[in-house]
Amino acid sequence: MGYFAVAALARFTGLRNRCGLTGTEFELRLSSLGPLSITPFRLAKRSRQAGLRRQTILVIVTLIVCSLIAQAREIKVGLNSQFITIQAAVDSISTANKERVVVLVSNGVYSGQVRINNSFVTLRGEDRKKTRITASVDTSSCQVPPDQSKEEHCSVIVADGQHLVFENFTVENSFHSIRGKGAALSAVNDSTHILVHNVDVIGYGGDTFVLSARRNRTGNGGEYYVNDVYVSGTYHIIVPRGATYVVNSSFWCLGGEKNCLFAEGVTRETDKLVIRDSTIDGPEPFGLGSYFRDSAWYFVSDTFGGNLMPDGRIHREPAKNYVMKWGEDRIYFAGSRGPDYPWLTDNFQQSPAKTPGTVTAQWVFPEWNPENSVGPKVRSQTTSSGEIAIVFSEAVTVDGEPRLILSSGFARYISGSGSDTLRFQTSKNYHPIRLELNGGAIFASAASLHQRNADLTLSPQHQLK
C-alpha cells in the first residue's frame, strides 16, 4: 500500500477532511512526507493481520497521516529534497494556513518566478550568497488588469499573505533597464507584517523592492520590517507604502537617477519610512528620493555616499488630482554621515519623534514588534467534555506532540496549532500540573526576527479543580 493508495482511499471515504485540507492540498502535503509516509501503511498491514475491520484500519491510517502532515513544519527544496522547485513547495501549503511553516531552500540557482499566496510562511535559504532565486522580468512591459500595478504583480517573488518571513538568500531580477522597471521582490494586495532579513534584493532597473500591499492601486498599505538587506536598482529601488522600518541595510543606487528611494503613506498620518544605521550610495551621482503623495521619512545614523548630489534632496513629484493631507517636507535626519549639505543636518526636533531614541520598531509598529524576544504566555485554562483548553496570549505553532501532565497521568494534545488555544484530551478531571514539550516546541506564529518560544508556566489560580 503506497501514497497514491492512501490518498485515493482518503478521497473516497471522506476521511481526509479530518486534516482540514482540500484534496489537492492533502495529496501535496502527503507527498512531501517522503519516507515517513510508509509508517501508517506498515501499521495498516499489521492491523489487517490482527483482524481489524477495513473501516477501522482506514480511520487509523488517515488519522496517523493527518498527524504526520500536521507535524510537517519544515518543507525542503533542492535536488535531493522533497521538492525540486520552490513554487511546488509553497503550493503544498494550505492557503488557509495559520501555522509557521518553513520552506528551507538548499544552495543552488532556482530560475523562474515564485508566487506565495499563503500566510505564516518562512522562505529560508541555506546560504545568503549561494541560494539564488532569479528571473528576467520586464516589469514595465508586463500585462496586468487595469486595477493592478505592474511593479506589484510582475516580480521575481510576489508575496500575497500575512506574517511572511524571507531570510538568507539572494533574489535577482536580471532584466537590465535604465528607465524601465525590474521588480525582484514585491508584496501585494492585503500583505502585511512582512519581515525580510539577511537577503540581497538585486535589480538593474526601477522598483526593485516593492512593499505596497494595496488593492485597486490605492489602499492602506502594510507593515514591513527590513533588517540586513542589500537593495540595488536605478530609481525607486525600494517602494514602501504604509509603515516600514529598515535597519542595518544597504542601498546601491545605479544609473545616476535623482530619485533612488521612494515612500508613501496616504491612510494614516503615522505611516512612515524609517531607515536606520544603513548606507545609501552609488557608483554615479544620484539623488536621495522622491514621493507622489503624503510621505514621512526618518533617517537615523545613516551613511550617505560621496556621490549623493548637492541638489539630491528628497522632492515631491505631484500625483494628479491628489490633495496633500499632512503637508510636505516631512523629512527628518539625525546623526547623518556623509557630504556636508545643509539639508542633511539634524532636524529631529521638528519631527513627531523629537529624539532619535524614540524611533524603534515598536514605535513604528505599535501592535506588532518583530524584534520582540518575549514568547507567548499561558493566559487561562478551561475544561469541558473530556478536553482541557490552554489559552495563550497570542497564536502559537505546535511542532510535535506536547503533553499536559496531570495530577495522575497526562492529557494528549489533539488540536489548536495556529490559534491561541491548544486542546488536550483527557478522560478524567485531574489537575493539570505542567505542559511538557515531549521533544517538540510551542512558539509564536507571528513573523519575528527570532523564534519566540512560549512560556509554558501554568498559573496556579487557573488550575482546574
Secondary structure, DSSP 8 states (H G I E B T S, - for coil): --HHHHHHHHHHHSGGGGGT--HHHHHHHHHTTGGGGHHHHHHHHHHHHTT--HHHHHHHHHHHHHHHHHT--EEEESTTSSBSSHHHHHHTS-TT--S-EEEEE-SEEEES-EEE--SSEEEEES-TTTEEEEE---GGG----TTS-HHHHSEEEEE-SBS-EEEEEEEEEEEEEEEEE-EEEEE-TT-BSEEEEEEEEEEEEE--EEE---BTTBS--EEEEEEEEEEEESS--EEEBEEEEEES-EEEE-TT-SB-EE-B--S-TT-EEEEES-EEE-SS-B-BEEESSS--EEEES-EE-TTB-TT---EE---TT---SS-S--EEEES-BSS--GGGS--GGGSSS-SGGG--HHHH-TT--TT-----BEEEEEEETTEEEEEESS-EEEES--EEEESSSEEEEEE-TTSSEEEEE-SS---EEEEE-TT-EEEE-S--SS--B-B----GGGS--
